[in-house]
């Protein structure tokens, strides 16, 4: 599959790293095996203490061909740039990744994090996605990457050493 890769602004990467850091602190303190809502509560405490603006259980109006068909709720929208979908399940399936991408496209937000707390290390339960249909993303410069520079589980390619 030929994917287009974009140069992600440093501020966007910094924000996702702050969110991941908050989730890691929660995971370190609470460990795996709890209910999703408890992790959500704890991540919200972390984001509040870090003074990072977020909306919790944000309703998204879903339309099809210009007509309203229902509402969605995303766990967190951080700083208007990142949808954060939290899970506490045995493993992430492709349908969960597809759900995240659908949420991103439905609300027009450029970045997404899917975080599953039910792992020994949080890194195992982390997926990042980029909404290539978002105007903010389409306006970004594109990268030319070799296959070795593209991560199989992330649409945020390595930008180290690039000007």
Secondary structure, 3 states (H helix, E strand, C coil): CCCCEECCCHHHHHHHHHHHHHHHHHHHHHCCCCCHHHHHHHHHHHHHHCCCCEEEEEEEEEEECCEEEEEEEEEEEECCCEEEEEECCCCCCHHHHHHHHHHHHHHCCCEEEEEECCCCCHHHHEEEEECCCCHHHHCCCEECCCHHHCCCCECCCCCCCCC
